[in-house]
Amino acid sequence: MSGFTTSGATVLSHSMSPNCIPGTTVDCINAQPRGLLLWRSLTQWLGGMGVVMLGMLVLSRIIGGGMALARAELTGPSLSRLRPKLRQTAMALWGLYLMLTLIEMLALKFIGGMSAFDAINHAFTTMPSGGFSTRDASIAYYDSSTVEIIIIVFMFLAGVNFTLMWLMGAGDFKAAIKDEEFRTYLIYISGAVVLITISLVLVGVALGQAVLDTLFHVLSIGTSTGYASADYASWPGVARIILFLLMIVGACAGSTSGGLKLMRIRIGIKVAFRELGRIAQPRKIHMIRMNDEVVDQKQVSLVVGMLFIWVILFGFSCIVLAMMMPDASFETIFSVAASGLGNTGPALGAYGPTETWASMNSGSLIFTSILMWFGRLELLTAIIVLHPHSWRRQEKADGERQAMAMVKRILDREDSED
């Protein structure tokens, strides 16, 4: 579940793997068979774009509304501007996804100096914002600013709406400039980097190192990738609070990142200000706009509903986890719930970047696996899949066709008897 949902949490450790001998095996993850590590990375690469395409191409055949599922995930620039048909849209996005993966693979190998095997695995887990590494220490193992910068670039791209990237690749750079969510993404990442950098400098970290570490982890957590180049669980409280908020929010809609997505947060904020405006000017017509276009009231209601459902699910998850892990700290419980729903992987507290989730009991692992599934399917898609009406509709249509066929056979039989 952690692989296909691109969460990146792992239970590989000396306590559970027969390939790791306590006191002898230094790097437990790297001690696993190469085939297992490659498959582990492939689950994230397939899950990154594959879950979206599954909803568009497969589930649409069963319950209908493939484009509706696509629009729920690929919010932003109109899908009609990308390709007129659903299958063509899927192929265009997969092509872009594959191209970026290959470019990162080559960059890590020939510029970053990684081995071919490590470059392939990290390219497979960066673009889907997954975070599985071939090393226990994650990116910190390489101790290379070049590797970190390359991964920073591709984590940033993984957090951008893929439809928007396709439009920019086609030469429509105005789309990025005009896109309200993309501009918010730039401000959001920049603001987090500035605040955390200041907090690190104030505790004695050198400015250059603070900027690089902060930029890496803001993008890693903000895009729900989950790589680590330092132990951010030991950073000042303000830095951990910001990282916790990044786990919840995520990046752009239509990207491979997890979280609530900036598009929905912006719309939710605009709805809040609209209601405040109505108190001051009750007769004025207040419209919600994104990219200078009026957002349909049904879409606004859908976004507000999703945000409300997320809050309820998060609160419920924290209570359940607190009951299942009675010795866990407040920070640990809240961050594990946010990490699961946001598909981030590493959390804070006892399950920070230097720890695996192997010490969790079986009940907690099963429950967090369910949270990962809900988070990756954006809540809305999961509800559509689980709602009985979605499946009953197809059965009803089949029943109607069978009933009509039976009536036709009866009438034909009566005509032949006459």
Secondary structure, 3 states (H helix, E strand, C coil): CCCCCCCCCCCCCCCCCCCCCCCCCCCCCCCCCHHHHHHHHHHHHHHHHHHHHHHHHHHHHHHCCHHHHHHHHCCCCCHHHCCCCHHHHHHHHHHHHHHHHHHHHHHHHHCCCCCHHHHHHHHHHHCCCCCCCCCCCHHHHHCCHHHHHHHHHHHHHHCCCHHHHHHHHCCCCHHHHHCHHHHHHHHHHHHHHHHHHHHHHHCCCCHHHHHHHHHHHHHHHHCCCCCCCCCHHHCCHHHHHHHHHHHHHCCCCCCCCCCCCHHHHHHHHHHHHHHHHHHHCCCCCCCCEECCEECCHHHHHHHHHHHHHHHHHHHHHHHHHHHHCCCCCHHHHHHHHHHHHHCCCCCCHHHCCCCCCCCCCHHHHHHHHHHHHHHHCCCHHHHHHHCHHHHHHHHHHHHHHHHHHHHHHHHHHHHHHC
